[in-house]
Amino acid sequence: MSIEVKHVTKHIRGVTILDDVSLSVSNGAIAAIAGPNGSGKTMLMRLIAGLITPDEGSVVVDGATIGIDRAFPESMGILIESPQFLSAYTGRMNLCLLASIRDKVGGEAIDKVLEEVGLRKDDKRPFRKYSLGMKQRLGLAAAVLESPSVLLLDEPSNALDRDGVRMLRRLILKERERGAAVLWACHDRELMESLSDEVYYLAEGHIDGHEIFAGRGLS
Amino acid sequence: MRCLRCLVMDVLATLRSTGIWLTACAFCCVLMLVALRLEVGMALAGADDGMTFDVAFTLGDYLLGYFAGCVPFTGGDDRAFAPPIGWFVFFLLLVVGLARYPRESLRGFGQQVLIACGSRWTWWWAKCVWVAGSVLLFCATALLVALLFSLIAGSGPSWSVSPDMLYLIDFPWQELRGAPYDALSFMGAVVVVAISLGLFQLCLSFLFGTISGVGASAGLLVASAFGVGPIGFCAFSMAARCGAFVADGWLLAEAIAVCGVVAIASMLVGGIAFNRRRCFGSEDSL
């Protein structure tokens, strides 16, 4: 399993945000988290990303326990909340800067991923001039840029037009084909069920149901 | 290496705000030095007939406009506590400028940078270096303004301070050591105090929040001006308490030792606090 969440509980200022949540996502699988606003989807993603730590239970990503073996998963792409970048720089420059920290990919890969998400590599506009949809596309590009083994996407279809949703569908399927474990949350139920191999239903911080879609490689 | 790359990201992310901050610093420094010239001019105008003063307005003289400071408040003589305005404004502007970015950067893009760093300590060290670097730029800006003033006055970049200048700005001249006086002897302490104050506030902002951090730093500045003791380490940046100017004043080695302890403790405590911190982004108020 690439992502294993084991009996995780999280309280914040006396409020139980996640209550004994367990789930797993294997490599080359797409798992969705469904649930109403405030059910704990985003918090669960932050927990898997290592941005917060569980009070009980553990999160294991690629064999490493987050917060014990490693602070953050070694190979992970995230899109949590609305994407934010350095406002004075172009989208390409932002990706170059982000990629420079790990130094895994170069300019060619950046140009390729920009093309994949439907952005122009020679666009000279700074990020602050981008439309909401363009910002979302750039956020997706940043998430998949380094071909991560784990991909966490929180509401990736936000602000995307019809073409954008088609691009998102292609991108997620491509990531699965590559072998990434994809965990995502989406309010568009039709899109979510058409893409996902399995869905975890989250309600008031606990797993309320788990559905596996037959014929998509999972059993 | 990732720490260095994270630092580059910090520098690029703050280019504009740092530029505005340094411009504000230069503007305040100009005001302080103009006020110094007025103060000296008024003192000269009010001097008794027959008294002559020799003030060259060197770089060292102008630096007193920021860092003259005051002696500890002892009460008596029905005198109210009068904080050194120039010194207070300089350090308050310093802490206000440093307050926002480190915590704010944890939102949005900053979270991606944090994750890419792979370690919270790596991210934290980059912020500490960013604070120290920003403080150095701030001090350099103040120094540059004083240097320009001294060049305009035609006195050149001399660190020496005119004894008459100390008398005219109401320095605690009763406690003065004998001349010569040298501004370089306290400028080293100013830089050390400013860096340790910046790191102290960085630590507080991660422990208690940005506004509380600025409030605590302002309180520390007032306490430093008011009294003596280890908690008022900012007083090491005052010429009025420097051993090169006054008897029983502090030595540079003392300032480095105390500020070094504050800086190292701030980096360690702040780093440990950040390692336990939740990173929510825009839902930070949850």
Interface residues (C-beta under 8 A of the other chain):
Chain A: I12 R13 T42 R46 A49 G50 L51 I52 T53 R70 A71 F72 P73 E74 M76 I78 I80 E81 S82 P83 Q84 F85 L86 A88 Y89 N94 L97 L98 S100 I101 R102 D103 A142
Chain B: M1 R2 R5 C6 V8 M9 L12 A13 L15 R16 R107 G108 F109 Q111 Q112 V113 L114 I115 A116 C117 G118 S119 R120 N275 R276 R278 C279 F280 G281 S282 E283 L286
